[in-house]
């Protein structure tokens, strides 16, 4: 990155236009890795809009409404975090909410190729939209929503991996599944 690019990005992050970033994802469920990215992102941006993806192709464990409600509860004491669900193109969602920066978490090199392609497509659709890649804290680099769901389903402890409201939600989903089987 050239010195001018760094200065431009820093100016964007701290300008009136750049005060809000969008952090999109399915968050099925949100993990402490996601919470870590959001909390650290607030050190850079004045506001973060968490965009909970409604993807009809995927079959999420939690509905978009449940995911949105959990995230709102987790950040209920943080007025700089807003949570909304969305369907459609991220570039349209960002534009409609006056956000010029997208935050994406990268856990490993394996995430980079997909994220790089998505960033290039988003930039093609809206050249004004920038993407900031953030690494989670080292204690969360292995963590994924799918891994949390699988460990929980198999009876493993997820206490340090998700906020308490998520663990309670997973417990309830597991009880519902067991009742439907019996």
C-alpha positions as CSV (number, residue, x, y, z in Angstrom):
1,X,0.0,0.0,0.0
2,X,1.4,3.4,-1.0
3,X,1.8,6.2,1.6
4,X,-1.0,8.1,-0.2
5,X,-3.3,5.1,0.0
6,X,-2.7,4.8,3.7
7,X,-3.3,8.4,4.2
8,X,-6.5,8.3,2.1
9,X,-7.8,5.3,4.1
10,X,-6.9,6.9,7.5
11,X,-8.6,10.1,6.3
12,X,-11.7,8.1,5.3
13,X,-11.9,6.2,8.6
14,X,-11.8,9.4,10.6
15,X,-13.8,11.7,8.3
16,X,-17.6,12.3,8.7
17,X,-18.3,10.0,5.7
18,X,-16.1,7.2,7.0
19,X,-17.4,7.1,10.5
20,X,-19.7,4.2,9.8
21,X,-18.5,0.8,8.7
22,X,-20.7,-2.2,7.8
23,X,-19.7,-5.6,9.1
24,X,-21.8,-8.2,7.1
25,X,-22.2,-11.9,7.8
26,X,-24.6,-14.7,8.4
27,X,-23.7,-14.7,12.1
28,X,-25.3,-18.2,12.5
29,X,-24.5,-17.8,15.3
30,X,-22.3,-14.9,16.3
31,X,-19.1,-16.0,18.0
32,X,-16.6,-14.3,20.3
33,X,-14.4,-14.0,17.2
34,X,-17.1,-11.8,15.6
35,X,-17.5,-9.8,18.8
36,X,-13.7,-9.3,18.9
37,X,-13.7,-7.9,15.4
38,X,-16.6,-5.5,16.2
39,X,-15.1,-4.3,19.4
40,X,-11.7,-3.7,17.8
41,X,-13.4,-2.1,14.8
42,X,-15.0,0.5,17.1
43,X,-11.5,1.7,17.8
44,X,-11.3,2.7,14.1
45,X,-14.9,3.7,13.3
46,X,-17.3,5.8,15.2
47,X,-20.2,3.4,14.3
48,X,-20.5,-0.1,13.1
49,X,-23.6,-1.4,11.3
50,X,-23.8,-5.2,11.7
51,X,-25.5,-6.5,8.6
52,X,-27.1,-9.9,9.2
53,X,-27.5,-11.7,5.9
54,X,-30.8,-13.3,5.0
55,X,-29.7,-15.9,2.5
56,X,-32.5,-18.1,1.2
57,X,-30.0,-20.6,-0.3
58,X,-28.6,-21.4,3.2
59,X,-30.6,-23.2,5.9
60,X,-29.5,-21.3,9.0
61,X,-30.0,-22.7,12.5
62,X,-31.3,-19.4,13.7
63,X,-33.7,-17.2,11.8
64,X,-32.5,-13.7,10.7
65,X,-34.8,-12.3,13.4
66,X,-33.2,-14.5,16.1
67,X,-29.7,-13.7,15.0
68,X,-30.5,-10.0,14.9
69,X,-32.1,-10.1,18.3
70,X,-29.1,-11.9,19.9
71,X,-26.6,-9.4,18.4
72,X,-28.7,-6.5,19.6
73,X,-28.7,-8.0,23.1
74,X,-24.9,-8.6,23.1
75,X,-24.3,-4.9,22.1
76,X,-27.2,-3.4,24.0
77,X,-24.8,-1.2,26.0
78,X,-22.9,0.0,23.0
79,X,-24.8,2.8,21.3
80,X,-22.3,2.9,18.4
81,X,-23.4,-0.5,17.2
82,X,-26.5,-0.9,15.0
83,X,-27.9,-4.2,13.8
84,X,-30.1,-4.8,10.8
85,X,-30.8,-7.8,8.6
86,X,-30.6,-7.6,4.8
87,X,-31.0,-9.5,1.6
88,X,-29.6,-8.6,-1.8
89,X,-26.3,-6.9,-2.6
90,X,-24.0,-5.7,0.1
91,X,-23.1,-2.7,-2.0
92,X,-26.7,-1.6,-2.1
93,X,-27.1,-2.1,1.6
94,X,-24.0,-0.1,2.3
95,X,-25.0,2.7,0.0
96,X,-28.5,2.9,1.5
97,X,-27.0,3.2,5.0
98,X,-24.3,5.8,4.0
99,X,-21.4,3.4,4.8
100,X,-18.3,3.5,2.7
101,X,-16.2,0.8,4.4
102,X,-16.9,-2.9,4.8
103,X,-15.2,-4.8,7.6
104,X,-14.3,-8.4,6.9
105,X,-12.6,-10.8,9.2
106,X,-9.8,-13.1,8.0
107,X,-9.0,-16.1,10.2
108,X,-6.6,-17.9,7.9
109,X,-5.1,-17.7,4.4
110,X,-7.8,-20.0,3.3
111,X,-10.4,-17.2,3.9
112,X,-8.4,-14.8,1.7
113,X,-9.2,-16.0,-1.8
114,X,-13.0,-15.9,-1.3
115,X,-12.8,-12.5,0.5
116,X,-10.5,-11.1,-2.2
117,X,-13.0,-12.1,-4.9
118,X,-15.9,-10.6,-3.0
119,X,-14.0,-7.4,-2.4
120,X,-13.1,-7.1,-6.1
121,X,-16.8,-7.7,-7.1
122,X,-18.0,-5.2,-4.5
123,X,-15.5,-2.6,-5.8
124,X,-16.6,-3.3,-9.4
125,X,-20.2,-2.6,-8.4
126,X,-19.3,0.4,-6.2
127,X,-15.8,1.8,-6.6
128,X,-16.4,4.1,-3.6
129,X,-16.8,1.1,-1.2
130,X,-13.6,0.1,0.5
131,X,-12.9,-3.1,2.5
132,X,-10.9,-3.4,5.7
133,X,-9.7,-6.9,6.5
134,X,-9.2,-7.6,10.2
135,X,-7.6,-10.6,11.8
136,X,-9.3,-11.8,14.9
137,X,-7.3,-12.0,18.2
138,X,-5.1,-15.1,18.1
139,X,-7.4,-17.0,20.6
140,X,-10.2,-16.9,18.0
141,X,-8.3,-17.6,14.7
142,X,-9.6,-21.2,14.6
143,X,-13.2,-20.3,15.4
144,X,-16.2,-20.5,13.0
145,X,-19.9,-20.5,13.5
146,X,-20.1,-24.0,11.9
147,X,-17.5,-25.3,14.3
148,X,-19.4,-23.9,17.3
149,X,-22.6,-25.5,16.1
150,X,-21.0,-28.9,15.6
151,X,-19.1,-28.9,18.9
152,X,-22.3,-27.9,20.7
153,X,-24.4,-30.5,18.9
154,X,-21.9,-33.2,20.0
155,X,-22.0,-32.1,23.7
156,X,-18.7,-30.1,23.8
157,X,-18.2,-27.0,25.9
158,X,-18.6,-23.7,23.9
159,X,-18.6,-21.3,26.9
160,X,-15.5,-19.4,25.9
161,X,-16.4,-19.4,22.2
162,X,-19.7,-17.5,22.2
163,X,-21.6,-15.0,24.3
164,X,-23.9,-16.4,27.0
165,X,-27.1,-15.5,25.0
166,X,-25.8,-17.6,22.1
167,X,-25.0,-20.6,24.3
168,X,-28.5,-20.4,25.7
169,X,-30.0,-20.1,22.2
170,X,-28.0,-23.2,21.1
171,X,-29.2,-25.1,24.1
172,X,-32.8,-24.2,23.3
173,X,-32.4,-25.2,19.6
174,X,-30.9,-28.5,20.8
175,X,-33.8,-29.2,23.1
176,X,-36.3,-28.4,20.3
177,X,-34.5,-30.8,18.0
178,X,-34.5,-33.6,20.7
179,X,-38.2,-33.0,21.3
180,X,-39.0,-33.2,17.6
181,X,-37.2,-36.6,17.4
182,X,-39.0,-38.1,20.3
